């Protein structure tokens, strides 16, 4: 990690939303409305099996709640699994299967939405990413911290690079070739100019083998193939007889939205450590499309202990994310801009850009 970093971009769900990637409050609806005419037939069958398991759980535990929050659902699952609790006829092992099925449904639905992003939207994102790159090409280096499971920001940055440019975009940890997907190895800073992208909540194209612990990425693979990895592919390193005995398939590595944030997985923990070092070294931190929710305890703790008192902070939101002067004082905390003011305090170098990410990066 460099001793000094010019800019750290913190990318939230608002960055990808215009491309059709669901916000956290929209994920359950996205899972229910997935158009299964797109994924291959074997994926459809496994998706329906996982969906049936999750639906049975939801009918038991959230029967009277038409639209529970994802935090409530996953926090209940995580707490029951950690405590080895049984509830309403579900043993804790049953709940662990529900949790795994839920993650698979989310990964496949996100991959499906990502595959549907139009060429015109990719052009807009490429232009936005080009605007980001104009801010980071001079030394010292910069970095992107993505809080999103989708791959929009890293793909947009890759599209925006000039072919003659020596800079590269690299999701960290770095990867080495392995058939259809690539094995993620330990990250080492490159001697050539690069813009690292750290994904603090995992990624829909990261797949973990629960048998040997290897982590793979499919960053250059078609989404339909990634769906197969997300729901039914076995690790090519492991003994097939052992895999079939224990039904050990690759598993999407995404940090579930829960109040019991699971960042203790070794590679995820390492990414958070790198993010901590980057924020400590940053001259400027730019938040893009992130609402700083009160429930995001782990990230708020990281920001509080990592960002120095002299670091400039830019916040890119929309006009609707700040309150009107006539808004009742008791309601102002519900607005993202006010959450930033309260979190960082009046003494910080805090600048709001409420024109939205397109206008901020493109100057429209």
VEXMAR-745423 format. One record per residue (C-alpha): x, y, z. Coordinates in steps of 0.25 Angstrom, whole numbers, padded with zeros to 4 digits, always signed. Layout:
N
XYZ
...
***
This chain:
364
+0000+0000+0000
+0005+0014-0004
+0009+0023+0007
+0000+0034+0001
-0012+0033-0007
-0018+0045-0015
-0033+0040-0016
-0041+0029-0011
-0055+0027-0017
-0065+0020-0009
-0076+0015-0018
-0090+0012-0013
-0102+0005-0019
-0107+0019-0025
-0096+0018-0035
-0101+0005-0042
-0116+0008-0040
-0119+0015-0053
-0114+0002-0060
-0125-0006-0054
-0117-0012-0042
-0126-0012-0030
-0124-0005-0018
-0124-0013-0005
-0139-0009-0003
-0142-0015-0016
-0134-0028-0016
-0146-0037-0011
-0155-0032-0022
-0143-0034-0032
-0142-0049-0027
-0157-0051-0029
-0158-0045-0043
-0146-0051-0049
-0149-0055-0064
-0144-0069-0064
-0145-0070-0080
-0130-0065-0080
-0122-0074-0071
-0119-0088-0077
-0129-0099-0073
-0121-0106-0063
-0119-0093-0055
-0134-0090-0056
-0137-0104-0049
-0127-0101-0038
-0132-0087-0037
-0146-0092-0035
-0141-0102-0024
-0134-0091-0017
-0146-0081-0018
-0156-0092-0013
-0147-0094+0000
-0146-0079+0002
-0161-0077+0000
-0165-0087+0010
-0156-0080+0020
-0162-0067+0017
-0176-0072+0018
-0173-0077+0032
-0165-0066+0038
-0170-0054+0031
-0185-0058+0028
-0191-0045+0032
-0180-0036+0026
-0182-0033+0012
-0169-0026+0009
-0158-0029+0020
-0145-0023+0020
-0133-0031+0015
-0126-0027+0028
-0137-0033+0036
-0137-0046+0028
-0122-0048+0028
-0120-0044+0042
-0130-0054+0047
-0123-0065+0039
-0109-0061+0043
-0113-0060+0058
-0120-0074+0058
-0109-0081+0051
-0098-0075+0060
-0106-0079+0072
-0110-0093+0066
-0124-0090+0069
-0137-0097+0064
-0149-0089+0061
-0163-0092+0055
-0159-0106+0051
-0146-0101+0044
-0133-0107+0050
-0121-0098+0050
-0115-0106+0038
-0128-0104+0030
-0127-0089+0033
-0112-0090+0028
-0118-0096+0015
-0128-0085+0014
-0117-0075+0015
-0108-0082+0004
-0120-0082-0005
-0124-0068-0002
-0109-0064-0006
-0110-0072-0019
-0123-0065-0023
-0118-0052-0021
-0105-0055-0029
-0113-0060-0041
-0123-0049-0041
-0112-0039-0040
-0105-0046-0052
-0117-0046-0060
-0120-0031-0057
-0105-0028-0061
-0106-0036-0074
-0118-0027-0078
-0111-0014-0077
-0112-0007-0090
-0101-0002-0099
-0106+0012-0097
-0105+0011-0082
-0091+0005-0083
-0087+0017-0092
-0092+0027-0081
-0085+0019-0070
-0072+0019-0079
-0073+0034-0079
-0075+0035-0064
-0063+0026-0062
-0055+0034-0072
-0058+0046-0063
-0053+0038-0051
-0040+0035-0058
-0037+0049-0061
-0037+0051-0046
-0027+0040-0043
-0016+0039-0054
-0006+0048-0047
+0002+0042-0036
+0001+0039-0025
-0008+0027-0027
-0023+0026-0025
-0033+0015-0021
-0047+0011-0023
-0055+0004-0011
-0068-0002-0016
-0079-0006-0007
-0086-0012-0018
-0088-0027-0022
-0090-0023-0036
-0078-0021-0046
-0083-0008-0052
-0072+0001-0047
-0060-0008-0050
-0065-0011-0064
-0068+0004-0067
-0054+0008-0063
-0048-0003-0072
-0057+0002-0084
-0052+0016-0081
-0037+0013-0082
-0030+0018-0094
-0024+0006-0101
-0011+0014-0102
-0011+0017-0087
-0002+0010-0078
-0012+0010-0066
-0019-0003-0063
-0032-0006-0055
-0030-0017-0045
-0040-0023-0035
-0032-0027-0023
-0028-0038-0020
-0021-0040-0033
-0025-0052-0041
-0017-0063-0049
-0023-0071-0061
-0031-0084-0058
-0040-0089-0069
-0054-0082-0070
-0051-0074-0057
-0038-0069-0050
-0033-0073-0037
-0031-0061-0028
-0017-0060-0022
-0011-0050-0012
-0010-0036-0016
+0003-0029-0019
+0004-0015-0023
+0008-0014-0038
+0020-0006-0043
+0012+0000-0054
+0001+0010-0052
-0012+0004-0048
-0025+0008-0041
-0029-0003-0031
-0043-0007-0028
-0046-0013-0014
-0060-0019-0013
-0063-0019+0002
-0075-0027+0001
-0071-0037-0009
-0075-0039-0023
-0086-0046-0031
-0074-0052-0040
-0066-0057-0028
-0068-0072-0024
-0062-0079-0012
-0059-0094-0011
-0064-0098+0003
-0055-0110+0002
-0041-0105-0001
-0044-0090+0002
-0039-0085-0012
-0046-0073-0017
-0049-0071-0032
-0054-0059-0041
-0060-0059-0054
-0058-0044-0058
-0057-0047-0073
-0068-0058-0074
-0082-0057-0079
-0093-0055-0069
-0100-0068-0073
-0087-0076-0070
-0085-0068-0057
-0100-0073-0053
-0095-0087-0054
-0083-0084-0045
-0092-0077-0035
-0102-0089-0034
-0096-0102-0038
-0081-0102-0042
-0071-0111-0035
-0056-0107-0031
-0047-0112-0042
-0036-0114-0031
-0044-0123-0022
-0045-0138-0022
-0058-0141-0030
-0062-0153-0021
-0061-0144-0009
-0068-0133-0015
-0080-0142-0019
-0080-0148-0005
-0081-0135+0002
-0089-0127-0009
-0078-0117-0009
-0080-0107-0020
-0074-0093-0022
-0082-0082-0014
-0084-0067-0017
-0075-0059-0008
-0084-0047-0004
-0085-0041+0009
-0100-0042+0013
-0108-0030+0017
-0109-0033+0032
-0107-0025+0045
-0097-0036+0048
-0087-0033+0037
-0079-0045+0033
-0066-0039+0029
-0058-0049+0036
-0056-0058+0024
-0040-0057+0022
-0040-0051+0008
-0052-0041+0011
-0044-0037+0024
-0032-0034+0017
-0039-0025+0007
-0045-0017+0018
-0031-0016+0024
-0026-0011+0011
-0038-0001+0011
-0034+0004+0024
-0019+0007+0020
-0024+0014+0007
-0034+0023+0015
-0023+0026+0025
-0014+0030+0014
-0024+0038+0006
-0023+0053+0003
-0038+0053-0002
-0049+0043+0000
-0061+0044-0010
-0074+0037-0007
-0082+0034-0019
-0097+0029-0018
-0095+0024-0004
-0106+0028+0006
-0098+0025+0019
-0109+0017+0026
-0109+0016+0041
-0110+0001+0040
-0097+0000+0033
-0089-0002+0046
-0076-0008+0040
-0074+0002+0029
-0077+0014+0038
-0067+0008+0048
-0057+0007+0037
-0059+0021+0032
-0059+0027+0047
-0045+0021+0050
-0039+0022+0037
-0041+0036+0031
-0032+0046+0036
-0036+0060+0041
-0029+0067+0030
-0035+0059+0019
-0044+0066+0009
-0058+0059+0008
-0067+0061-0005
-0081+0055-0005
-0088+0052-0018
-0103+0051-0016
-0116+0056-0022
-0124+0068-0018
-0135+0059-0012
-0124+0054-0003
-0124+0067+0005
-0135+0073+0013
-0143+0086+0010
-0141+0097+0020
-0155+0096+0024
-0154+0081+0027
-0157+0078+0042
-0144+0077+0050
-0148+0063+0055
-0149+0057+0041
-0136+0063+0035
-0128+0051+0040
-0135+0042+0030
-0128+0050+0019
-0114+0044+0014
-0107+0058+0014
-0111+0061+0028
-0106+0047+0032
-0092+0051+0026
-0093+0064+0034
-0096+0057+0047
-0086+0046+0045
-0074+0055+0041
-0077+0067+0049
-0076+0082+0046
-0061+0083+0047
-0058+0074+0035
-0055+0078+0021
-0069+0073+0016
-0074+0077+0002
-0087+0073-0004
-0090+0071-0019
-0104+0069-0020
-0105+0070-0035
-0104+0054-0037
-0092+0046-0042
-0094+0049-0057
-0093+0064-0055
-0082+0063-0045
-0073+0054-0054
-0078+0060-0067
-0080+0074-0064
-0094+0074-0070
***
